[in-house]
Amino acid sequence: MGILEQIYYQNEINYEDLENEIFERFLDEFEDAIKYKLKYSNCDTSEMKFLNLKYQYIYSSNCCKLFFDILSKYDYNMRCELKDTIYGLSHLKYPLFNKKYIDKYLNSPVIQNISYNGRNKFTIYSDMFGKFSFKLASSYLKNNKEITNYIKTGHIDNRCHHNTYFISKVMPDYYSITSLCFRYFRGYFHHSYTYNLDSNEIIDLCYNIIMDKDQYDRLFLPNEISIIQNRMIEEQLSIVDDESNEYCDKCELLRIALYKEYLRNINYYGDLNCAPPVKSLILN
């Protein structure tokens, strides 16, 4: 395994495996508490089981308090309630005709109100975390045919690095950011998204949102690893591929971020053009 792959494994895959274990333990404990064996359809992972249970049953049941009481024992990050709600709202096909579905989210312990302007903007109010407003990217960018056609392919979920790299070709003056973002319980995952410096807004196609960067950072608490103006991506990628001197099958923005994580690990913070090649690295 190459050095960049090692860094990816340490900073993402390790935590993904740990998350799955915690989800399984939580689901087993919840089933024991309600004395009922739950059944799931079309759920390939424990995380999907958890989300399916929460959306389809918990929010509209009398088990909501029990559910979150047990979750708290596993140090559940309650910001994920907001992230999951934003994802759910931004993927509604007809927001104006889904009031019952939207109202379900008000049973989350951290969400007190949700408003919709009837066109393309939601606002979530949380006593614990504050107010978050976001526009629907698919609606706001509907006049950009290249991005609209890309969204219509339906291949944007869980493809944040690909989505952001695609936008970089369409919007060369914007920026691509790759960060380490928190998971539900432990650790981080790599996440890429687009930044419009002029408007101070984030475009995140995975979530189908456009959000003020200050609010986005307050929600995701990102540890920013790589910030690149889109027109500079290919130049930086060429440097990374030359200096890493190893095969890495990760997509373009992630390869750049992993190399920059390597540079952090060896305490190099200089210009990328003068950065040292990848050598052996002992990971803690």
N, C-alpha and C positions, 0 to 999 in steps of 0.2 A: 504494500500500500504506500503510495507517494505521500509526501509531506502535506500537500493541500487536501488530499483525501483524509489524512489523519486528523487535520484540523476540522474538517467537515464532520467527521465521525464524532470527534470529541464534543464539538459545540452544537451539534444538532441531533444526530442519530442516537447517541447515548441517552439524551433527554427524551427522545421520542419513545424509546423502549421503556424508560422509566414511567412516562406518562401512561402508556398502555397498561402497565402493571397496576398503577394507582387507580385508573378507571375500573379495571376488573375487580379490585378489592372493594372499591366503593359500591359498585353494582351488586356484588355479593352481599355486602352488609345491608344495603337498602332492601334487597329481597328478603333477607332474614328478618328485618324490622317489620316489613308489611306481611310477612308469612305468605308470600306468593311468588311463584316462579314466572318471571317476565318473559314474554316472547317478542322477538324483533323480526322485522321483515326488511330485506335488502340492506342489512347493516354488516359491512365486512370487517369493521374494527370496533374496539371497545369505545372509542370516541364517538363513532357514529351511533352506537347503541345509546350512549349517554345523551347525545343531542336529540335523538329520536324520542327518547323517554321524556326529556324535559319539555319539548315542544308539543308532543302529541298527548301527553297525560298530565305531567306535574303542574304546569301553569294553570290548569283548569280543574285541579283536584283538591281534596282536603289534606293531601300529603305534602303540600308545598313546604310548610315549615319543617317537617321531618326531613325532607330531602336536603334542604340547605343546612340544617343542623348537622347532619351527618357529613355533608361536604366540608363544613368548616373544620372538622377533625383532620382532614387531609390538606389543610392550608390552601383551599381553593381560592384562586385570585378572582375576586368579585368584579374586577374590571372586565373580565371575560363575559359577564352578563351583558354589558353594554356592547362589546364587540359582536357577540352573537345576535343581539337584538338588531344592531345596525345591519348586519348581513341579512337577517331575515326580512327586514323592512325594505331594504334596497333591492331585493329580488322578488318582491311582490309583482305579479303581472298587472294587476289592476288595483292600485292602492286605494282609490276612491271607493271601491266596492268590497273592501276587506276589513271593515271596522271591527268585526268580531275577532278576526285573526290578530289585528293590531292590538286590540284590548287585552289579549292574552298576556302580552309582555308586561302589562301593568301589574301582574302578579309576581314579577321578579322583585325581590326585596330591595333592589337598588334603583328601581325605576318608578318615579312618581307620576310622570305625565309624558305624553307623546303628542306632538302636533304635526299636521301636514298642511302645506299651503295649497293643496289641490292641484299642483302642477309638477314640481320636481324637487321639493325641499322638505325634509323632516327635521324636527328638533326634539331631542330627548332631554328630559329634566331629571336629574338625580340629586337627591339631598346629599348623598355620600361623595359624589364625584363632580357635580356641577352640570352645566348645560353643554350639549354637543349638537351642533347643526351640521347637516350635510346635504348636498345636492346629489341627485341621481346622475351618475356619469353618462349612462346610456341616453338619458333625456337631454342633458346639458350639452353633450357633444354630438347630438344627432345630425348636425349639419356638416360634420366631418365624415365624409363617406368612407375614407380608409379605416378609421377607427370603428365606425358603425358596422361596416362589413366584417371587421375582425370580431367584434362582439357577437355578431349574429352566427358566427361559426359554432358558438357554444363551448369552445375549448379554452375557457379562461379561468375556471375554478382551479385552485391549487397550482397555478402556473404564473405566479407573480413575477418571476425573473423573465420569463418569456414575454409576458404582457408588457412589462416595462421596457424591455429591449425593443419590442415592436413599436411602442410609442416613440422611442428615441429616434426612429427613422422618420417618423411623421412630424415630430416637434423638436428639431435639432437645437433650438435655443433654450429648451427646458433642461432640467437636471434629472438624473437617475440616482436614487438613494438606495443603498442596501444596508440594512440594519439587523442587529440581533434583537428580536422582540420576545417578550415573555410568553410562556405557555400557561396552561390551566393550573398546573401545580408546581412544577419544577423546571428550571432551566429555560432555554431559548430555542428559537428557530430563525433561520435567515429569511428575511422578507424584503422584497424590492418594490419600489413605487416611484411615481413621477412627481417632480416638484416644479411648480411655476413660480419663479422668484418674484416676478412683477406683481402677481396677485397674492403671493404668500399662501398658495393653495397646493394641497396634495391631490393627485389623481391616483386612485387605487382601483384598478379594474377588477381585482379579485372580489372586493367588497362592493363594486359598482358605485363608488362614492367619489365626490370631490369635497374636501374638507379643509378648513383653515388649518395651516400647519401647526399653529400653537395648540389648537384643540386636538389635532391628530397626535401630536407628541404627548399631550397630557393623557390621552387615552392609551396609546400603545407603549409609551415609555421606551422609545427605541434607543438602542445603543448604536449610533450611526458609525458604520465601518467604512463605507465608500460613498462619496458624493462626486459625481462627474457631470459636467455639462455634456449633453447628449452628442454634440458634434465631436467630442474628444474620446468617445468610447472606443472606437476602433484603434486609435493610437495607443491608448492605455492597454487594450487587450493584446496588442502586438508585443508590448513590453512585458506584460505578464507571462504570455506564452513562451517568450524567449528566456526570461529569467527563471521561470519555474522549472524548466528543463525536465518536465515529466508529463505524462499523459494524464489529463483530468477530463472526464466526460461530462462535467457540469456545464450548464449554460453560461453564456458570456459574462453577464453581470455577476454571477456567483463566483466564477473563476477569479475575476478581478478582486472581489471582496475577500476571498480566501487568501489570496496573495497578500493583500493589505493586512489581514489578520496575522499572517506569518511575520510581516514586518513589525507589527506591534509586539509580537512575542519576542523578537530579538532587539526590541527598543530602538528601531529605526523609524524616524519621523521626518525624514528629509524628502527631497523631490523624488518622484517616482522614476524619473529618467536616470537618476543616479543610484537607484536602489540596488542592493546586492542580490545575487542569484540565490535561489533556494538551496540550502544545504541541510545537513542533518539537524533534527530538532527533537529534543526530549520534551514530551508533553506531560504535564502534571495530571 
